[in-house]
Amino acid sequence: MKAKIKKLTPSAKKTAVKSGTLKAAKAPVKKISKPAKKIPAAKVAITEKPTSSALESIRQEVAALRTHLVKSMAPVTTGTLEEVDALRRVLNDLMEARMNDVISELVGIRNTAASCGGEARRVTEQMDTLLSDLGAMKFEAERLEHVDPLIHTVTREISDSHLPDGVVTETIRPGFHTGRGIVVAKALVAVNRRS
């Protein structure tokens, strides 16, 4: 025969457990196990009492790491300096090109003022000073010099039988070049043409 299990109220269960007539049912216990932490070998060696051989091996390892670091950083430093130098050259060229453009525009303004005459002469002198401060140098064609199309623009022709053909007879307007010799404004000249 089967024994009948009597259902008890919670307060009756507590009383029965206290008196010992009823044994408390044990709830299943979940075991929570954490894996043991692994301590790196280097830390174990340091936490233990260091011996002279352990200290010597650590010093050797540090020296080897230092040497490796110096060797690995050398190419990066060299490459970086080369890149900086290349960037400087590019920026210098860009700045010079921009300065040449500015000088060219200022020469145009100066030449416009020079063509007005009268009171514009003072403006022309100020522009010449400004251009000189920016590094532009004024040049004029020498009389009887052969015409060079790279630095001269012929605006007038004169026929003189006493002068050789194709030489400058006078400078109508000076030209300008930079310190590196880049012509930003050609000199306007009159040339002799024998007929």
C-alpha positions as semicolon CSV with decimal commas, in nm:
position;residue;x (nm);y (nm);z (nm)
1;M;0,000;0,000;0,000
2;K;0,098;0,339;-0,072
3;A;0,140;0,584;0,203
4;K;-0,063;0,891;0,176
5;I;0,126;1,212;0,179
6;K;-0,043;1,474;0,376
7;K;-0,026;1,826;0,256
8;L;0,078;2,069;0,524
9;T;0,038;2,442;0,541
10;P;0,356;2,645;0,544
11;S;0,329;2,724;0,917
12;A;0,269;2,355;0,998
13;K;0,573;2,260;0,793
14;K;0,788;2,500;0,993
15;T;0,663;2,358;1,322
16;A;0,721;2,000;1,207
17;V;1,071;2,079;1,089
18;K;1,155;2,245;1,421
19;S;1,020;1,954;1,625
20;G;1,211;1,707;1,410
21;T;0,910;1,507;1,295
22;L;0,956;1,629;0,938
23;K;1,288;1,660;0,766
24;A;1,335;1,968;0,548
25;A;1,371;1,898;0,184
26;K;1,699;2,013;0,050
27;A;1,688;2,232;-0,255
28;P;1,926;2,128;-0,527
29;V;2,249;2,324;-0,495
30;K;2,400;2,466;-0,806
31;K;2,772;2,454;-0,802
32;I;2,928;2,769;-0,941
33;S;3,286;2,710;-1,018
34;K;3,513;2,977;-1,151
35;P;3,819;2,878;-1,344
36;A;4,137;2,948;-1,158
37;K;4,318;3,258;-1,275
38;K;4,636;3,189;-1,460
39;I;4,925;3,400;-1,345
40;P;5,181;3,477;-1,615
41;A;5,521;3,325;-1,564
42;A;5,690;3,664;-1,534
43;K;5,465;3,762;-1,242
44;V;5,528;3,434;-1,065
45;A;5,900;3,487;-1,091
46;I;5,868;3,838;-0,950
47;T;5,637;3,742;-0,663
48;E;5,869;3,467;-0,552
49;K;6,189;3,559;-0,382
50;P;6,414;3,666;-0,670
51;T;6,743;3,494;-0,705
52;S;7,046;3,644;-0,872
53;S;7,000;3,422;-1,178
54;A;6,632;3,526;-1,211
55;L;6,727;3,894;-1,188
56;E;7,001;3,845;-1,445
57;S;6,760;3,677;-1,688
58;I;6,510;3,965;-1,645
59;R;6,787;4,219;-1,712
60;Q;6,887;4,032;-2,026
61;E;6,525;4,020;-2,145
62;V;6,484;4,397;-2,087
63;A;6,807;4,467;-2,275
64;A;6,693;4,249;-2,566
65;L;6,355;4,428;-2,577
66;R;6,528;4,766;-2,571
67;T;6,755;4,665;-2,861
68;H;6,456;4,537;-3,059
69;L;6,265;4,860;-2,997
70;V;6,558;5,074;-3,114
71;K;6,600;4,865;-3,429
72;S;6,228;4,874;-3,512
73;M;6,203;5,251;-3,461
74;A;6,504;5,346;-3,678
75;P;6,336;5,302;-4,021
76;V;6,022;5,484;-3,904
77;T;6,225;5,784;-3,791
78;T;6,423;5,795;-4,116
79;G;6,110;5,766;-4,331
80;T;5,934;6,033;-4,133
81;L;6,219;6,282;-4,174
82;E;6,230;6,217;-4,548
83;E;5,854;6,269;-4,570
84;V;5,879;6,596;-4,375
85;D;6,158;6,720;-4,605
86;A;5,955;6,628;-4,914
87;L;5,652;6,807;-4,771
88;R;5,863;7,115;-4,697
89;R;5,990;7,122;-5,055
90;V;5,638;7,092;-5,195
91;L;5,507;7,366;-4,964
92;N;5,805;7,588;-5,051
93;D;5,736;7,541;-5,422
94;L;5,366;7,620;-5,373
95;M;5,446;7,931;-5,169
96;E;5,696;8,047;-5,431
97;A;5,446;7,992;-5,713
98;R;5,182;8,189;-5,521
99;M;5,431;8,467;-5,447
100;N;5,519;8,483;-5,817
101;D;5,149;8,522;-5,899
102;V;5,116;8,804;-5,645
103;I;5,427;8,977;-5,780
104;S;5,295;8,944;-6,134
105;E;4,964;9,107;-6,033
106;L;5,147;9,386;-5,849
107;V;5,365;9,448;-6,155
108;G;5,046;9,483;-6,361
109;I;4,912;9,742;-6,118
110;R;5,247;9,920;-6,117
111;N;5,257;9,932;-6,497
112;T;4,901;10,067;-6,512
113;A;4,997;10,342;-6,268
114;A;5,314;10,416;-6,466
115;S;5,118;10,460;-6,788
116;C;4,895;10,724;-6,624
117;G;5,186;10,962;-6,563
118;G;5,155;11,272;-6,343
119;E;5,058;11,193;-5,984
120;A;5,069;10,820;-6,051
121;R;5,449;10,847;-6,045
122;R;5,440;10,840;-5,664
123;V;5,227;10,524;-5,675
124;T;5,474;10,370;-5,921
125;E;5,764;10,444;-5,685
126;Q;5,576;10,291;-5,390
127;M;5,496;9,982;-5,596
128;D;5,864;9,949;-5,695
129;T;5,960;9,960;-5,326
130;L;5,695;9,700;-5,238
131;L;5,805;9,470;-5,521
132;S;6,167;9,503;-5,409
133;D;6,066;9,410;-5,054
134;L;5,889;9,098;-5,190
135;G;6,208;8,993;-5,370
136;A;6,119;9,105;-5,723
137;M;6,401;9,271;-5,913
138;K;6,353;9,529;-6,186
139;F;6,557;9,494;-6,503
140;E;6,585;9,695;-6,823
141;A;6,715;9,593;-7,162
142;E;7,051;9,739;-7,252
143;R;7,077;9,943;-7,570
144;L;7,211;9,739;-7,863
145;E;7,143;9,414;-7,680
146;H;6,989;9,140;-7,896
147;V;6,623;9,081;-7,833
148;D;6,558;8,777;-7,614
149;P;6,195;8,662;-7,643
150;L;6,216;8,503;-7,296
151;I;6,266;8,840;-7,125
152;H;6,168;9,101;-7,385
153;T;5,844;9,191;-7,559
154;V;5,880;9,399;-7,873
155;T;5,619;9,675;-7,883
156;R;5,777;9,913;-8,134
157;E;6,000;9,886;-8,436
158;I;6,243;10,154;-8,546
159;S;6,434;10,164;-8,874
160;D;6,787;10,297;-8,830
161;S;7,046;10,210;-9,093
162;H;7,335;10,280;-8,852
163;L;7,226;10,007;-8,606
164;P;7,233;9,630;-8,652
165;D;6,909;9,447;-8,723
166;G;6,718;9,298;-8,424
167;V;6,880;9,494;-8,143
168;V;6,711;9,689;-7,865
169;T;6,704;10,061;-7,925
170;E;6,530;10,156;-7,599
171;T;6,343;10,013;-7,300
172;I;5,983;10,131;-7,294
173;R;5,891;9,963;-6,968
174;P;6,117;9,763;-6,730
175;G;6,065;9,396;-6,660
176;F;6,069;9,209;-6,327
177;H;6,208;8,874;-6,218
178;T;6,225;8,687;-5,888
179;G;6,537;8,609;-5,689
180;R;6,555;8,271;-5,862
181;G;6,544;8,437;-6,202
182;I;6,183;8,356;-6,292
183;V;6,057;8,634;-6,517
184;V;5,718;8,755;-6,392
185;A;5,696;9,052;-6,632
186;K;5,890;9,091;-6,956
187;A;6,051;9,422;-7,042
188;L;5,879;9,614;-7,321
189;V;6,136;9,725;-7,578
190;A;6,171;9,901;-7,911
191;V;6,377;9,709;-8,167
192;N;6,563;9,809;-8,482
193;R;6,442;9,657;-8,808
194;R;6,640;9,723;-9,123
195;S;6,430;9,728;-9,432
